[in-house]
Amino acid sequence: MTVTAVPASTRGLALMLGWKRIRFTLLIAGIFGLMIGTSWESGLWSALVRTTLLGLTAMLVFGLFEQWPKHLPRWLARWALQVVGVGLAMPICMAIAYWLSTAPGAPAFYHVPKRMEGYSTLTMIGVLVAPWAALAALVRQKDALARHQALAFDLERSELEREALDARLRLLQTQVAPHFLFNTLANVQALVDKGSPQASDVLRSLIAYLRAAVPRLNDPATTLGQELQLVRAYLELMHMRMPDRLQFAVHADDSVLALHCPPMALLTLVENAVRHGIDPSEEGGRIDIYAERRGDRFVLRVSDTGVGLRETSGGLGTGLSTLRERLRLAFGDTAQVRVSTQHPRGVCAELDVPARGAAA
């Protein structure tokens, strides 16, 4: 036999005797007690006591069948058991109340026309009102449960989406580390192959740089000031490799140094300028880095006087495409990367993102 189980969260006296239920029950019972109390032979107080007794009985039966029995046959819905139970409890409740209120030796209430009339009136009110009140409570209960489940589902979905985005962002960030590292080691290898005395100094500077840079790769955000320190260290490495072919300058206002910046974002633009602009040029070139705030946004601009965009270059490399994906995951459509050609030669790359975390 297939059975249905009541969720554990609906069990206990705390639910059956909840203050909201008691308040609702007393309100309905009070209204009907006042309605019939004015013409009640035993007085208003007697009518209020009896309607309150009916209401509390309906509430207890409703709560009892809400939790018990724990398992129901497939053909019996719990809501039907609650509604029918509440309806059947009304005449039984009134019969017990009238029996207990009958004086010793007095005839039974059903032998007294006036008392039987009162019993019939209260029973009719209970049978007509209590099941509908139970149905109304069930509807409100279902609506509240549906809203709770919808909120829980939305929260869980948002959490899963956030975790998925974080995981994807971490994956993209780990791709930056080998990309930059392999490029730099290739430069060191080129110096070693040429027998350049600078190879040892460059390698020593690279080790010092990586000790500072690698721990920041897994950070969700860093400050622009920290990014500029890394960029300066990188450009100094590249300047040691090609001292006569690379010049650079950094132009940044102190007011933007405390702004948050995606890790390695600026470095990616600078590395692309070196790799795709300055390196292929026989005479080299100059790289200028600008950081400025524009209202609630800040712009990083990296311009070079290298060879410019070439048809055979296949774009500006995987670093820039990875950067675009990282920015999309972190900022959605609010972040932009723009690449344009400079005249007479060179490339200008701009990173435009919302300004966050500015110092007071």
C-alpha positions as CSV (number, residue, x, y, z in Angstrom):
1,M,0.0,0.0,0.0
2,T,1.4,3.4,-1.0
3,V,1.5,5.9,1.8
4,T,2.2,9.6,2.2
5,A,4.3,11.1,5.0
6,V,3.8,14.4,6.8
7,P,7.0,16.5,6.6
8,A,8.9,16.7,9.9
9,S,8.7,20.4,9.9
10,T,4.9,20.2,10.4
11,R,5.0,18.1,13.6
12,G,4.7,19.1,17.2
13,L,2.5,21.0,19.6
14,A,4.1,24.2,18.6
15,L,2.2,24.1,15.3
16,M,-1.0,22.8,16.7
17,L,-1.1,25.4,19.5
18,G,0.5,28.2,17.5
19,W,-0.5,31.7,18.6
20,K,-1.7,32.7,15.1
21,R,-4.1,29.7,15.0
22,I,-5.4,30.5,18.5
23,R,-6.0,34.1,17.6
24,F,-7.8,33.3,14.4
25,T,-10.0,30.7,16.2
26,L,-10.9,33.1,19.0
27,L,-11.8,35.9,16.5
28,I,-14.2,33.7,14.5
29,A,-15.7,32.2,17.7
30,G,-16.1,35.6,19.2
31,I,-17.9,37.0,16.1
32,F,-20.5,34.1,16.1
33,G,-20.8,34.2,19.9
34,L,-21.8,37.9,19.7
35,M,-24.1,37.3,16.8
36,I,-26.2,34.7,18.7
37,G,-25.6,35.9,22.2
38,T,-28.1,38.7,22.1
39,S,-31.0,36.2,21.6
40,W,-29.5,33.4,23.6
41,E,-31.7,32.4,26.6
42,S,-28.7,31.6,28.8
43,G,-27.1,35.0,28.1
44,L,-24.1,36.3,26.1
45,W,-21.5,34.8,28.2
46,S,-22.9,31.3,27.8
47,A,-23.0,31.8,24.0
48,L,-19.4,33.0,23.9
49,V,-18.2,30.0,25.9
50,R,-19.9,27.5,23.7
51,T,-18.8,29.1,20.4
52,T,-15.2,29.3,21.8
53,L,-15.4,25.6,22.8
54,L,-16.5,24.7,19.2
55,G,-13.7,26.8,17.7
56,L,-10.9,25.4,19.9
57,T,-12.2,21.8,19.3
58,A,-12.1,22.4,15.5
59,M,-8.6,23.9,15.8
60,L,-7.3,20.9,17.8
61,V,-8.9,18.3,15.5
62,F,-7.4,20.2,12.5
63,G,-4.0,20.1,14.1
64,L,-4.3,16.5,15.2
65,F,-5.1,15.2,11.7
66,E,-2.4,17.4,10.2
67,Q,0.2,15.3,11.9
68,W,-1.5,12.0,12.8
69,P,-1.5,9.3,11.5
70,K,2.0,9.7,10.2
71,H,1.2,7.6,7.1
72,L,-2.1,7.6,5.1
73,P,-3.3,5.3,2.4
74,R,-3.0,6.6,-1.1
75,W,-6.7,7.0,-1.6
76,L,-7.1,9.3,1.5
77,A,-5.8,12.9,1.2
78,R,-4.7,14.5,4.4
79,W,-6.7,17.7,3.7
80,A,-9.9,15.7,3.3
81,L,-9.2,13.9,6.6
82,Q,-8.8,17.3,8.3
83,V,-11.9,18.8,6.8
84,V,-14.2,15.8,7.5
85,G,-12.7,15.4,11.0
86,V,-13.4,19.0,11.9
87,G,-17.0,18.6,10.6
88,L,-17.7,15.4,12.5
89,A,-16.2,16.8,15.7
90,M,-18.7,19.6,16.0
91,P,-21.9,17.6,17.0
92,I,-19.8,15.4,19.2
93,C,-18.2,18.4,20.9
94,M,-21.6,20.0,21.6
95,A,-23.1,16.8,22.8
96,I,-20.4,16.4,25.4
97,A,-20.7,20.0,26.4
98,Y,-24.4,19.8,26.9
99,W,-24.1,16.5,28.7
100,L,-21.5,17.9,31.1
101,S,-23.6,21.0,31.8
102,T,-26.7,19.0,32.6
103,A,-27.5,19.1,36.4
104,P,-27.5,15.7,38.2
105,G,-31.0,14.2,38.1
106,A,-32.1,16.6,35.3
107,P,-33.4,15.1,32.1
108,A,-31.0,14.8,29.2
109,F,-30.7,17.9,27.0
110,Y,-32.3,16.2,24.0
111,H,-35.5,15.8,26.1
112,V,-35.6,19.5,26.8
113,P,-36.9,21.4,23.7
114,K,-35.1,24.7,24.5
115,R,-31.8,23.0,25.2
116,M,-32.2,20.8,22.1
117,E,-32.8,24.0,20.1
118,G,-29.6,25.5,21.4
119,Y,-27.7,22.4,20.7
120,S,-29.0,22.2,17.1
121,T,-28.2,25.9,16.5
122,L,-24.6,25.6,17.7
123,T,-24.1,22.3,15.9
124,M,-25.4,23.7,12.7
125,I,-23.1,26.8,13.0
126,G,-20.1,24.5,13.7
127,V,-20.8,22.1,10.9
128,L,-21.3,24.9,8.4
129,V,-18.5,27.2,9.5
130,A,-15.7,25.0,10.8
131,P,-15.0,23.0,7.7
132,W,-14.9,26.1,5.5
133,A,-12.5,27.7,8.0
134,A,-10.4,24.6,7.8
135,L,-10.4,24.8,4.0
136,A,-9.4,28.5,4.2
137,A,-6.5,27.6,6.6
138,L,-5.4,24.8,4.2
139,V,-5.3,27.2,1.3
140,R,-3.3,29.8,3.2
141,Q,-1.0,27.0,4.3
142,K,-0.5,25.8,0.8
143,D,0.2,29.3,-0.5
144,A,2.7,30.0,2.3
145,L,4.4,26.6,1.6
146,A,4.5,27.4,-2.1
147,R,6.0,30.8,-1.5
148,H,8.6,29.3,0.9
149,Q,9.5,26.7,-1.6
150,A,9.8,29.2,-4.4
151,L,12.0,31.4,-2.3
152,A,14.1,28.4,-1.2
153,F,14.4,27.4,-4.9
154,D,15.4,30.9,-6.0
155,L,18.0,31.1,-3.2
156,E,19.4,27.6,-4.1
157,R,19.5,28.5,-7.8
158,S,21.2,31.8,-7.1
159,E,23.7,30.0,-4.9
160,L,24.4,27.4,-7.5
161,E,24.8,30.0,-10.2
162,R,27.2,32.0,-8.0
163,E,29.2,28.8,-7.2
164,A,29.3,28.0,-10.9
165,L,30.5,31.5,-11.8
166,D,33.1,31.5,-9.1
167,A,34.4,28.1,-10.2
168,R,34.6,29.3,-13.8
169,L,36.2,32.5,-12.8
170,R,38.8,30.6,-10.7
171,L,39.5,28.4,-13.8
172,L,40.0,31.4,-16.0
173,Q,42.3,33.1,-13.4
174,T,44.5,30.0,-13.2
175,Q,44.8,30.2,-17.0
176,V,46.4,33.6,-16.6
177,A,49.3,32.3,-14.4
178,P,50.8,29.8,-16.9
179,H,50.0,32.1,-19.8
180,F,52.1,34.9,-18.3
181,L,54.7,32.6,-16.8
182,F,55.4,30.7,-20.1
183,N,55.7,33.9,-22.0
184,T,58.2,35.4,-19.5
185,L,60.2,32.2,-19.3
186,A,60.4,32.1,-23.1
187,N,62.0,35.6,-22.9
188,V,64.5,34.4,-20.3
189,Q,65.3,31.4,-22.5
190,A,65.9,33.7,-25.5
191,L,68.5,35.6,-23.4
192,V,70.2,32.4,-22.3
193,D,70.4,31.2,-25.9
194,K,72.0,34.4,-26.9
195,G,74.5,34.2,-24.0
196,S,73.3,37.5,-22.7
197,P,74.8,38.5,-19.3
198,Q,71.4,40.0,-18.5
199,A,69.8,36.5,-18.3
200,S,70.8,36.0,-14.7
201,D,69.5,39.5,-13.6
202,V,66.3,39.0,-15.5
203,L,65.7,35.6,-14.0
204,R,66.4,36.9,-10.5
205,S,63.9,39.7,-11.1
206,L,61.4,37.3,-12.4
207,I,61.6,35.1,-9.3
208,A,61.1,38.1,-7.1
209,Y,58.1,39.2,-9.2
210,L,56.5,35.8,-9.1
211,R,56.8,35.6,-5.4
212,A,54.6,38.7,-5.2
213,A,52.3,38.1,-8.1
214,V,51.3,34.4,-7.9
215,P,49.6,34.6,-4.5
216,R,47.2,37.2,-5.9
217,L,46.1,35.1,-8.8
218,N,43.3,33.4,-6.8
219,D,42.1,36.7,-5.1
220,P,38.6,37.7,-6.4
221,A,39.7,41.3,-6.5
222,T,42.7,43.5,-5.8
223,T,43.3,47.2,-5.7
224,L,44.5,49.2,-8.7
225,G,47.5,50.3,-6.7
226,Q,48.6,46.7,-6.3
227,E,48.0,46.0,-10.0
228,L,50.2,49.0,-10.9
229,Q,53.0,47.6,-8.8
230,L,52.8,44.3,-10.6
231,V,52.7,46.1,-14.0
232,R,55.8,48.2,-13.1
233,A,57.7,45.0,-12.0
234,Y,56.7,43.3,-15.3
235,L,57.7,46.3,-17.4
236,E,61.0,46.6,-15.6
237,L,61.7,42.9,-16.5
238,M,60.9,43.5,-20.1
239,H,63.0,46.7,-20.1
240,M,66.0,44.6,-18.8
241,R,65.4,42.2,-21.8
242,M,65.3,45.0,-24.4
243,P,66.6,48.2,-22.8
244,D,67.0,50.0,-26.1
245,R,63.6,49.0,-27.5
246,L,61.2,49.5,-24.6
247,Q,60.2,52.7,-22.8
248,F,57.2,53.0,-20.5
249,A,55.5,55.4,-18.2
250,V,52.6,55.1,-15.7
251,H,50.1,57.9,-15.3
252,A,47.7,57.3,-12.3
253,D,46.0,59.7,-10.0
254,D,46.3,58.9,-6.3
255,S,42.5,58.9,-6.0
256,V,42.1,55.8,-8.1
257,L,44.8,53.6,-6.3
258,A,42.3,52.3,-3.8
259,L,39.7,51.2,-6.4
260,H,39.1,47.5,-6.8
261,C,40.5,45.9,-10.0
262,P,40.2,42.3,-11.3
263,P,43.6,40.5,-10.6
264,M,45.9,40.5,-13.6
265,A,43.5,42.5,-15.7
266,L,45.9,45.5,-16.3
267,L,48.8,43.1,-16.6
268,T,47.1,41.3,-19.4
269,L,46.7,44.5,-21.4
270,V,50.3,45.5,-20.8
271,E,51.6,42.0,-21.7
272,N,49.7,42.1,-25.0
273,A,51.2,45.5,-25.8
274,V,54.7,44.1,-25.2
275,R,54.1,40.8,-27.0
276,H,52.1,41.9,-30.0
277,G,53.2,45.6,-30.3
278,I,56.8,46.3,-29.0
279,D,58.4,42.8,-29.4
280,P,57.7,42.4,-33.2
281,S,58.9,46.0,-33.9
282,E,62.6,46.3,-34.9
283,E,62.8,49.8,-33.4
284,G,60.7,48.9,-30.4
285,G,58.4,51.5,-28.9
286,R,56.8,53.1,-25.9
287,I,54.0,52.0,-23.6
288,D,51.9,54.5,-21.7
289,I,49.5,53.5,-19.0
290,Y,46.7,55.8,-17.8
291,A,44.3,55.3,-15.0
292,E,41.5,57.7,-14.4
293,R,38.1,57.9,-12.8
294,R,35.0,59.0,-14.7
295,G,32.1,59.4,-12.3
296,D,31.1,56.0,-11.0
297,R,33.5,54.2,-13.4
298,F,37.2,54.0,-14.0
299,V,39.1,53.5,-17.1
300,L,42.5,51.9,-17.7
301,R,44.2,52.8,-20.9
302,V,47.3,51.1,-22.3
303,S,48.7,52.6,-25.5
304,D,51.8,51.5,-27.4
305,T,53.7,52.7,-30.4
306,G,54.4,49.1,-31.6
307,V,53.6,47.5,-34.9
308,G,49.8,47.8,-34.4
309,L,47.1,45.4,-35.3
310,R,48.1,42.9,-38.0
311,E,46.0,40.7,-40.1
312,T,48.1,37.6,-39.5
313,S,48.3,38.0,-35.7
314,G,45.0,36.3,-35.1
315,G,43.9,39.1,-32.7
316,L,45.8,40.0,-29.5
317,G,46.1,36.5,-28.1
318,T,44.3,34.3,-25.7
319,G,45.1,36.6,-22.8
320,L,42.7,39.3,-24.0
321,S,40.0,36.8,-24.8
322,T,40.4,35.3,-21.3
323,L,40.3,38.7,-19.8
324,R,37.0,39.5,-21.6
325,E,35.5,36.3,-20.3
326,R,36.6,37.0,-16.7
327,L,35.2,40.5,-16.8
328,R,31.9,39.2,-18.2
329,L,31.6,36.8,-15.3
330,A,32.6,39.4,-12.7
331,F,30.7,42.4,-14.0
332,G,28.2,41.1,-16.6
333,D,27.5,43.7,-19.3
334,T,28.8,46.6,-17.3
335,A,32.5,46.0,-18.1
336,Q,34.0,46.7,-21.5
337,V,37.4,46.1,-23.2
338,R,38.0,48.3,-26.3
339,V,40.9,47.9,-28.7
340,S,41.7,50.5,-31.4
341,T,44.4,51.4,-33.8
342,Q,46.6,54.4,-33.0
343,H,48.2,56.8,-35.6
344,P,50.7,56.8,-37.0
345,R,51.2,53.3,-35.4
346,G,50.4,51.3,-32.4
347,V,47.4,50.1,-30.5
348,C,45.3,51.5,-27.7
349,A,43.5,49.1,-25.3
350,E,40.9,50.4,-22.8
351,L,39.4,48.6,-19.8
352,D,36.2,50.3,-18.6
353,V,34.7,48.9,-15.4
354,P,32.5,50.2,-12.5
355,A,34.4,51.9,-9.8
356,R,34.1,49.9,-6.6
357,G,35.8,50.3,-3.2
358,A,37.0,53.8,-3.5
359,A,38.6,55.2,-0.4
360,A,36.6,57.8,1.6
